[in-house]
């Protein structure tokens, strides 16, 4: 379901995108966990998109664009990330903010997988990796979880970008099939529960 801002043209691109992401994640993680998925506009002043249960909140300006616009890849990646939170945070919960990587890194990893499936490229994953490497000074780098990263000025680059690439590294080392099976097992084992890094 797509709820467009007042006066906005029908957001067919967002509806199609949401359906495509949900279908891909349903296959990747064996089923969509809730009975519905809505997209709801929020003020651009919020400066974020948010993925609460069975809903994602998107900046109202997103509804002005179509798949033909230059900004669409950013919208596509944001929508895919927020729908990833239906699994990682809403289905598999986290204990506290020190474990945020189990939500943000996993949602971003999911978004990179969707983008690769859709575009046939690894551009999203590569952009994340190079952005992290380019922007985070080695002396300010931290582990992706724990107390120290919460106050790090490069929190986003470490938790979202580095964290999602950590999962890609695991996938390469373990093999794609084994890692994908492990992710499905993880989602199944912790559905409706809290997960921790250990």
C-alpha positions, 0 to 999 in steps of 0.5 A: 500500500502506498499513501502519497502526500496530498496533491502528489501524482500516484506513486506507481514507481514506489508501489512497483518497487516495494512489491519487487523488494518484498518479493525478493526478500520473501525468497531470500529469507523465506517469506515476508513476516507480516500481513501487510506493507505500507509506504507512508510519507513523512516530512522532509524535515525529518531528514530520514526514512524509517522502517517500523513494523509493516510500514516504511516512512519515506520523505515526502519528496520521494513521491515526486520522482519516477524510475526515470529520474537521476535520484531514483537509485538513491530512492531505490536503495533507501526503500530496499534498506527500510524494507530490510528492517521488516526482517532485521529489527521488526522480526529479529529484534536487537537488545540495545543500541550497542547491537544496532549493526544487527539491524542497520548492517543487515538491512543495508546488506539486504538492500545491496543484495536486492540492488545486485539482483535488479541491476546485475552489478555490485555497484551498491556494495562497492560504493558502500565499501569505498565510501567507508574506506575513503571517509573513515580515518583508520585512527577513528575506525571501530568495531561495528558493534559495542559502546565505542561505535555509538559515539563515533562521528563516523557511525553511519559509515562504520555501522551501515557501510562497513557492517554490510560489507562484513556480511559480504566478506562472510558470504564470499568466504563461506560460499554464497549458498552456505551463507544464504542458508545460514541467513535463512536459518538465523532469521528463522531461529530468532524470529520474534526474539532478540538477537545479540552479536555473540 
